Structure formats: C-alpha cells, structure tokens
Amino acid sequence: MILRSNKKLLDEFLADLDDQVSEASVRSTETHLRALLEFLGETPLDQCASIIKGYKNYLRSGMSRRDGKDKPLSAEYIRKNLASVRAFFAWLRD
C-alpha cells in the first residue's frame, strides 16, 4: 500500500515538472517514481534513508516490473529510473 502523503508529494513534483518538460517525460518520470512509492510502501519519505539503499536491488530483481514479464529490467531503464528518483529527492530537499 502506498502512503497517501508520499503520493501527494509525488503529484506536486510532477505538477512542477509539467511546466519544464514534455508530457511524455512527465509520464515516464511518473512511472519511475511509482516504482519507488511501491517499494517504500507505508514508509514516509522523511524516514526512508535506511531502506532506500535496497531500491537498486529491488529494480534489479524484476519485482518492480509492471508488464508481468519474469526478466530483470534493463540497465538503461534502471539508470533512468534512478535519475528520476534523484531528481525527486533533490526537489524534496529544495
């Protein structure tokens, strides 16, 4: 289950991003960050420092796939996902 306050912060970030990049980029970023929210579950973002280190392993395991395939995500997809997550955390910090 996704914590509502985390989802609310994600929506604010995407609204800010919407003015800066294309709609396709916003949708891609939303997909990447949705995986982060699913990984965090009910952990608030301000308390996620201790478990966020396992996020890369979560992506590599293929558990975050939404298409039902039983293969790990590509290295390029993981790189882009982590870039989106870093941008989100930088936005939160600012």
N, C-alpha and C positions, 0 to 999 in steps of 0.2 A: 504494500500500500504506500502511496506517495503522500508525504506530508503536505498539507494544503499551503502552509506558509512558504515552503520551498517552491511550489508550483507558482505561487503568486509572484515571487521574486523572479522566476524564470520568465513569466509573462511580461513583467516590467522591462527586463533586459531585452527581450525580443521586440517590444514596442520601441525602445530606444534604437535598436539595431535597424529597425524597419526604415528609418529615415536615412540611413547611411549606405545600405547595400541593396541588392536586388531581392525580389521576392523569393527567388529560388535559393539564394544564400540564406535567407531567414528560415525557410523550410528545412534546409539541410542542418542548420545550427539547432533548430528545434528538435530534430530527430536525434542529433548527437547528445543534446542536453537531456532529452527524455531518458536515454540510457543511464545517464548519471543519476537522475532522480529515482529511477527504478533500483539502481544499485544502492543508493542511500536509504531507500525505504522511508522509515519514520524518523530518521536521524536528522535533526535540524542542521542547516548549513553551517552555523557557527560552532557546531560540535563535531564536524566531520573530519577534522585534521587527522585523527588517529586511524580512521578506516579508509581514507582516500587513497592511501598508498596501494591498496589492493585493487583499485579500479582498473589499472592497466591489465592486471591478470584476469579480471572479470571480462574485459573486452577480448583478450586473447583466448579465453576458454570457449567462446562462442555462445555463452549463455545469454548474451545481450542481443543476439540475432532476432529479428522480428519477422523474417521470411520463412522460418521453420526449417531451414537447412541445417544439417549437422556438420558444418565445416567452420573452422575459425574465420574470423574477419580478416581481411587483407591488411598488410602492414600499412599501406597508404590510408585506408579507411581509419585505422586506429590512430595514425598520426593526425589526421584531420579532426577526428573526434577529440583528441587531447588538446589540440589547438583551440577548439571551440570552448572546451572546459576551462582552459587557462584564461581565455578572453572573458568568460563569465565571472570567474573568480577575481580577475583584475577589476571588472566593473563593480563587483560587490565591494571590493576594498576601497575603491574611489568613492 
